[in-house]
Amino acid sequence: MIRIEIKIELNPTEESDKIIKVMSNFTNFNKDTVQIDKISEGYYLYTVIAYGRDSLQTMFTGLRNQRIVESARKYLMSKRKENSVSFMLNKQALYMNKFHFCYTPEESPMGPVWIRIESDNIIRILEYLVPHTIKGKPQEVDYIPE
């Protein structure tokens, strides 16, 4: 089973509907399932969990549209641990429907989007999302992960 967890901090200067848009630019989810926790005065943590292969489709398409499959592969493979991969994306870029990976939280001035993808076979998920490329062209695998 594929499980995606997304966490985003809402700063006092941000609007909550924009945080929901950022999340939906990464994956499909039921907006009623968003959990909101107060961190401190004016700061909140938004968390959503999505399940299944459909939750990968937005990322799959976005990486190909931006033509960053090869660089995304290097980044995501370096972040893999056992049955998961955890990484950060720039919040402002994702709001604009662009995938910009961050190595440190400081690379996203408004705070990053924290993402964790879990699966019993995370390698198979990564091979699907970010396959090897030849001259920049993804060498798509012949399966869709479950």
C-alpha positions in Angstrom: 0.0 0.0 0.0 1.2 3.5 -0.9 1.0 6.2 1.8 1.9 9.8 1.3 2.1 12.2 4.2 2.4 16.0 3.6 3.1 18.6 6.2 3.1 22.3 5.7 3.4 25.1 8.3 1.0 28.0 7.9 2.7 31.3 8.8 0.8 34.3 10.1 1.2 36.1 6.8 -0.2 33.2 4.7 -3.8 32.2 3.8 -5.0 28.8 4.7 -6.6 28.2 1.3 -3.2 28.6 -0.3 -1.8 25.9 1.9 -4.6 23.6 0.6 -3.7 24.5 -3.0 0.0 23.7 -2.3 -1.0 20.3 -1.0 -3.3 19.6 -4.0 -0.6 20.6 -6.4 1.3 17.6 -5.0 -1.4 14.9 -4.6 -5.1 14.1 -4.8 -6.8 14.0 -1.3 -10.0 14.6 0.4 -9.9 18.1 1.8 -12.0 17.0 4.7 -9.1 14.9 5.9 -6.7 17.8 6.5 -5.5 17.9 10.1 -4.7 21.3 11.5 -2.6 21.7 14.7 -1.7 24.9 16.4 2.1 25.2 16.8 2.2 28.6 18.5 0.4 31.9 18.2 -0.4 32.4 14.5 1.5 29.3 13.4 -0.3 26.1 12.4 0.8 22.7 11.0 -1.3 21.3 8.2 -1.1 17.5 7.6 -2.8 15.4 5.0 -2.4 11.7 4.3 -3.2 10.2 0.9 -3.3 6.5 -0.1 -3.0 4.5 -3.2 -1.4 4.8 -6.6 -3.6 7.7 -7.6 -1.9 9.8 -5.0 1.3 9.6 -7.1 -0.2 10.8 -10.3 0.3 14.6 -9.8 3.9 14.2 -8.9 4.5 11.7 -11.8 3.0 14.1 -14.3 4.7 17.2 -12.8 8.2 15.8 -12.9 7.8 14.9 -16.6 6.2 18.2 -17.5 9.2 20.0 -16.0 11.7 17.6 -17.5 13.4 17.0 -14.2 13.0 13.2 -13.9 16.8 12.6 -13.9 17.7 15.2 -11.2 14.6 14.2 -9.1 15.8 10.5 -9.3 19.2 11.4 -7.9 17.7 13.5 -5.1 15.0 11.0 -4.2 17.3 8.0 -4.3 19.6 9.8 -1.9 16.7 10.3 0.5 15.5 6.7 0.6 15.5 4.8 3.8 14.1 1.3 4.1 10.5 1.5 3.1 10.2 5.2 2.7 11.5 8.4 1.1 11.3 11.7 2.9 12.1 15.0 1.3 11.3 18.7 1.1 9.9 20.9 -1.6 9.8 24.7 -1.9 6.4 25.8 -0.8 6.2 28.9 -3.1 7.3 26.9 -6.2 4.8 24.1 -5.5 2.1 26.8 -5.1 3.0 27.6 -8.8 2.8 23.9 -9.6 6.6 23.5 -9.9 8.6 20.9 -8.1 11.7 22.4 -6.6 13.5 20.1 -4.2 15.2 21.5 -1.0 18.2 20.1 0.8 17.6 22.4 3.8 14.4 24.1 5.2 16.1 27.5 4.6 16.0 27.0 0.9 12.2 27.7 1.1 11.8 31.2 2.6 8.2 30.6 3.7 9.1 27.1 5.0 9.3 23.9 3.0 6.7 21.3 2.3 7.7 18.1 4.1 6.7 14.9 2.2 7.1 11.2 3.2 6.2 8.4 0.8 5.9 5.0 2.3 5.5 1.6 0.6 6.4 -2.0 1.2 8.5 -1.7 -2.0 9.7 1.9 -2.1 12.2 1.0 -4.8 9.4 0.0 -7.1 7.6 3.3 -6.4 10.7 5.3 -7.1 11.4 3.4 -10.3 7.9 4.3 -11.4 8.1 7.9 -10.4 11.7 8.7 -11.4 12.9 6.0 -13.8 16.4 6.0 -15.5 16.6 8.4 -18.4 18.5 8.3 -21.7 19.3 11.7 -23.1 16.7 13.2 -20.7 13.9 10.9 -21.8 12.4 8.8 -19.0 12.7 5.0 -19.6 9.2 4.2 -18.3 8.7 1.0 -16.4 6.0 -1.4 -17.6 4.0 -1.4 -14.4 1.9 0.9 -12.2 2.7 0.3 -8.5 0.0 -0.9 -6.1 
